[in-house]
Amino acid sequence: MPKDPIMLLSYVNTQLRDHYSSLDDFCAAEGAVKSEIVQKLASVNYEYSDKENRFI
């Protein structure tokens, strides 16, 4: 998983769009910690939208 927040944003949003119905599903499948992803992307002013299933 990318360390750079912008690369992480692109990677996660692509995975959500193409393969997963929620951030929880993505984290479970990838073995990722949801709070770490949310925190890292919040540092570059993005937050997860349940409705859109992506970080905006």
N, CA, C and O atoms as a GROMACS GRO file, in nm:
protein
  224
    1MET      N    1   0.084  -0.116   0.000
    1MET     CA    2   0.000   0.000   0.000
    1MET      C    3   0.090   0.124   0.000
    1MET      O    4   0.187   0.130   0.076
    2PRO      N    5   0.059   0.222  -0.083
    2PRO     CA    6   0.144   0.342  -0.092
    2PRO      C    7   0.155   0.418   0.039
    2PRO      O    8   0.058   0.428   0.115
    3LYS      N    9   0.270   0.471   0.066
    3LYS     CA   10   0.294   0.553   0.187
    3LYS      C   11   0.256   0.699   0.163
    3LYS      O   12   0.208   0.767   0.254
    4ASP      N   13   0.279   0.747   0.042
    4ASP     CA   14   0.246   0.886   0.009
    4ASP      C   15   0.094   0.904   0.012
    4ASP      O   16   0.022   0.825  -0.049
    5PRO      N   17   0.043   1.007   0.082
    5PRO     CA   18  -0.102   1.024   0.094
    5PRO      C   19  -0.176   1.039  -0.039
    5PRO      O   20  -0.287   0.987  -0.054
    6ILE      N   21  -0.118   1.108  -0.135
    6ILE     CA   22  -0.186   1.127  -0.263
    6ILE      C   23  -0.188   0.996  -0.343
    6ILE      O   24  -0.289   0.963  -0.406
    7MET      N   25  -0.080   0.923  -0.339
    7MET     CA   26  -0.078   0.792  -0.406
    7MET      C   27  -0.174   0.696  -0.336
    7MET      O   28  -0.241   0.616  -0.401
    8LEU      N   29  -0.180   0.704  -0.203
    8LEU     CA   30  -0.274   0.622  -0.127
    8LEU      C   31  -0.418   0.656  -0.165
    8LEU      O   32  -0.500   0.566  -0.182
    9LEU      N   33  -0.447   0.782  -0.178
    9LEU     CA   34  -0.581   0.826  -0.219
    9LEU      C   35  -0.620   0.764  -0.352
    9LEU      O   36  -0.729   0.708  -0.366
   10SER      N   37  -0.532   0.772  -0.448
   10SER     CA   38  -0.558   0.716  -0.581
   10SER      C   39  -0.578   0.566  -0.573
   10SER      O   40  -0.671   0.512  -0.632
   11TYR      N   41  -0.491   0.498  -0.501
   11TYR     CA   42  -0.498   0.353  -0.489
   11TYR      C   43  -0.629   0.309  -0.423
   11TYR      O   44  -0.700   0.223  -0.475
   12VAL      N   45  -0.660   0.370  -0.308
   12VAL     CA   46  -0.779   0.329  -0.233
   12VAL      C   47  -0.906   0.359  -0.313
   12VAL      O   48  -0.994   0.273  -0.323
   13ASN      N   49  -0.916   0.478  -0.370
   13ASN     CA   50  -1.036   0.510  -0.447
   13ASN      C   51  -1.054   0.418  -0.568
   13ASN      O   52  -1.167   0.381  -0.601
   14THR      N   53  -0.946   0.383  -0.632
   14THR     CA   54  -0.954   0.290  -0.745
   14THR      C   55  -1.002   0.153  -0.698
   14THR      O   56  -1.089   0.091  -0.761
   15GLN      N   57  -0.947   0.106  -0.588
   15GLN     CA   58  -0.989  -0.024  -0.534
   15GLN      C   59  -1.136  -0.022  -0.493
   15GLN      O   60  -1.209  -0.117  -0.518
   16LEU      N   61  -1.178   0.086  -0.429
   16LEU     CA   62  -1.318   0.098  -0.388
   16LEU      C   63  -1.410   0.098  -0.510
   16LEU      O   64  -1.514   0.033  -0.510
   17ARG      N   65  -1.372   0.171  -0.611
   17ARG     CA   66  -1.454   0.180  -0.732
   17ARG      C   67  -1.464   0.045  -0.803
   17ARG      O   68  -1.571   0.004  -0.847
   18ASP      N   69  -1.352  -0.024  -0.813
   18ASP     CA   70  -1.346  -0.144  -0.897
   18ASP      C   71  -1.378  -0.275  -0.824
   18ASP      O   72  -1.421  -0.371  -0.888
   19HIS      N   73  -1.359  -0.280  -0.691
   19HIS     CA   74  -1.365  -0.410  -0.625
   19HIS      C   75  -1.444  -0.419  -0.496
   19HIS      O   76  -1.486  -0.528  -0.458
   20TYR      N   77  -1.467  -0.308  -0.427
   20TYR     CA   78  -1.524  -0.316  -0.292
   20TYR      C   79  -1.644  -0.224  -0.277
   20TYR      O   80  -1.649  -0.115  -0.333
   21SER      N   81  -1.741  -0.270  -0.199
   21SER     CA   82  -1.863  -0.192  -0.178
   21SER      C   83  -1.854  -0.096  -0.060
   21SER      O   84  -1.943  -0.015  -0.039
   22SER      N   85  -1.745  -0.107   0.018
   22SER     CA   86  -1.726  -0.016   0.131
   22SER      C   87  -1.580  -0.013   0.173
   22SER      O   88  -1.502  -0.100   0.136
   23LEU      N   89  -1.545   0.088   0.250
   23LEU     CA   90  -1.409   0.098   0.304
   23LEU      C   91  -1.383  -0.017   0.400
   23LEU      O   92  -1.272  -0.069   0.406
   24ASP      N   93  -1.484  -0.058   0.475
   24ASP     CA   94  -1.469  -0.172   0.567
   24ASP      C   95  -1.435  -0.299   0.490
   24ASP      O   96  -1.348  -0.376   0.532
   25ASP      N   97  -1.503  -0.323   0.379
   25ASP     CA   98  -1.475  -0.441   0.297
   25ASP      C   99  -1.332  -0.437   0.243
   25ASP      O  100  -1.262  -0.538   0.245
   26PHE      N  101  -1.290  -0.321   0.196
   26PHE     CA  102  -1.154  -0.304   0.145
   26PHE      C  103  -1.052  -0.336   0.255
   26PHE      O  104  -0.958  -0.412   0.232
   27CYS      N  105  -1.071  -0.277   0.372
   27CYS     CA  106  -0.974  -0.297   0.481
   27CYS      C  107  -0.968  -0.443   0.524
   27CYS      O  108  -0.860  -0.495   0.551
   28ALA      N  109  -1.083  -0.508   0.531
   28ALA     CA  110  -1.086  -0.650   0.570
   28ALA      C  111  -1.011  -0.736   0.468
   28ALA      O  112  -0.933  -0.823   0.506
   29ALA      N  113  -1.034  -0.711   0.342
   29ALA     CA  114  -0.971  -0.790   0.237
   29ALA      C  115  -0.821  -0.763   0.226
   29ALA      O  116  -0.744  -0.855   0.199
   30GLU      N  117  -0.781  -0.640   0.247
   30GLU     CA  118  -0.641  -0.600   0.230
   30GLU      C  119  -0.560  -0.610   0.359
   30GLU      O  120  -0.438  -0.595   0.357
   31GLY      N  121  -0.627  -0.635   0.472
   31GLY     CA  122  -0.558  -0.638   0.600
   31GLY      C  123  -0.510  -0.501   0.643
   31GLY      O  124  -0.409  -0.488   0.712
   32ALA      N  125  -0.583  -0.399   0.602
   32ALA     CA  126  -0.546  -0.261   0.632
   32ALA      C  127  -0.621  -0.212   0.757
   32ALA      O  128  -0.727  -0.263   0.790
   33VAL      N  129  -0.564  -0.113   0.823
   33VAL     CA  130  -0.626  -0.054   0.940
   33VAL      C  131  -0.702   0.071   0.894
   33VAL      O  132  -0.642   0.169   0.849
   34LYS      N  133  -0.834   0.066   0.906
   34LYS     CA  134  -0.920   0.174   0.856
   34LYS      C  135  -0.881   0.309   0.916
   34LYS      O  136  -0.870   0.408   0.843
   35SER      N  137  -0.859   0.313   1.046
   35SER     CA  138  -0.828   0.441   1.112
   35SER      C  139  -0.699   0.503   1.059
   35SER      O  140  -0.689   0.625   1.051
   36GLU      N  141  -0.602   0.420   1.022
   36GLU     CA  142  -0.476   0.472   0.968
   36GLU      C  143  -0.497   0.533   0.830
   36GLU      O  144  -0.441   0.638   0.798
   37ILE      N  145  -0.578   0.467   0.747
   37ILE     CA  146  -0.607   0.521   0.614
   37ILE      C  147  -0.684   0.651   0.627
   37ILE      O  148  -0.651   0.750   0.562
   38VAL      N  149  -0.788   0.651   0.710
   38VAL     CA  150  -0.869   0.771   0.729
   38VAL      C  151  -0.784   0.887   0.780
   38VAL      O  152  -0.797   0.999   0.732
   39GLN      N  153  -0.697   0.860   0.877
   39GLN     CA  154  -0.612   0.964   0.934
   39GLN      C  155  -0.512   1.017   0.830
   39GLN      O  156  -0.494   1.138   0.819
   40LYS      N  157  -0.449   0.929   0.756
   40LYS     CA  158  -0.351   0.972   0.656
   40LYS      C  159  -0.417   1.057   0.548
   40LYS      O  160  -0.360   1.158   0.506
   41LEU      N  161  -0.536   1.018   0.503
   41LEU     CA  162  -0.602   1.094   0.398
   41LEU      C  163  -0.664   1.223   0.452
   41LEU      O  164  -0.679   1.320   0.379
   42ALA      N  165  -0.699   1.223   0.579
   42ALA     CA  166  -0.746   1.347   0.642
   42ALA      C  167  -0.634   1.451   0.646
   42ALA      O  168  -0.660   1.572   0.643
   43SER      N  169  -0.511   1.404   0.654
   43SER     CA  170  -0.396   1.496   0.658
   43SER      C  171  -0.380   1.575   0.529
   43SER      O  172  -0.313   1.678   0.526
   44VAL      N  173  -0.443   1.526   0.421
   44VAL     CA  174  -0.441   1.599   0.293
   44VAL      C  175  -0.584   1.641   0.254
   44VAL      O  176  -0.618   1.658   0.137
   45ASN      N  177  -0.667   1.656   0.359
   45ASN     CA  178  -0.803   1.711   0.346
   45ASN      C  179  -0.901   1.626   0.266
   45ASN      O  180  -0.983   1.680   0.191
   46TYR      N  181  -0.894   1.495   0.282
   46TYR     CA  182  -0.992   1.405   0.220
   46TYR      C  183  -1.061   1.327   0.329
   46TYR      O  184  -0.999   1.288   0.428
   47GLU      N  185  -1.190   1.304   0.311
   47GLU     CA  186  -1.264   1.220   0.405
   47GLU      C  187  -1.348   1.120   0.328
   47GLU      O  188  -1.387   1.144   0.213
   48TYR      N  189  -1.377   1.010   0.393
   48TYR     CA  190  -1.452   0.902   0.329
   48TYR      C  191  -1.600   0.936   0.326
   48TYR      O  192  -1.658   0.979   0.426
   49SER      N  193  -1.661   0.916   0.211
   49SER     CA  194  -1.805   0.932   0.194
   49SER      C  195  -1.868   0.794   0.179
   49SER      O  196  -1.844   0.726   0.079
   50ASP      N  197  -1.949   0.753   0.278
   50ASP     CA  198  -2.020   0.625   0.267
   50ASP      C  199  -2.111   0.625   0.147
   50ASP      O  200  -2.121   0.525   0.075
   51LYS      N  201  -2.177   0.736   0.126
   51LYS     CA  202  -2.274   0.746   0.016
   51LYS      C  203  -2.208   0.722  -0.121
   51LYS      O  204  -2.262   0.652  -0.206
   52GLU      N  205  -2.090   0.782  -0.140
   52GLU     CA  206  -2.021   0.772  -0.268
   52GLU      C  207  -1.917   0.659  -0.273
   52GLU      O  208  -1.863   0.628  -0.378
   53ASN      N  209  -1.890   0.599  -0.156
   53ASN     CA  210  -1.789   0.493  -0.144
   53ASN      C  211  -1.656   0.537  -0.204
   53ASN      O  212  -1.595   0.467  -0.285
   54ARG      N  213  -1.613   0.653  -0.161
   54ARG     CA  214  -1.482   0.704  -0.203
   54ARG      C  215  -1.440   0.818  -0.111
   54ARG      O  216  -1.521   0.874  -0.038
   55PHE      N  217  -1.312   0.851  -0.118
   55PHE     CA  218  -1.262   0.966  -0.043
   55PHE      C  219  -1.281   1.090  -0.129
   55PHE      O  220  -1.244   1.092  -0.247
   56ILE      N  221  -1.337   1.193  -0.069
   56ILE     CA  222  -1.361   1.318  -0.142
   56ILE      C  223  -1.306   1.436  -0.062
   56ILE      O  224  -1.316   1.550  -0.106
   0.00000   0.00000   0.00000
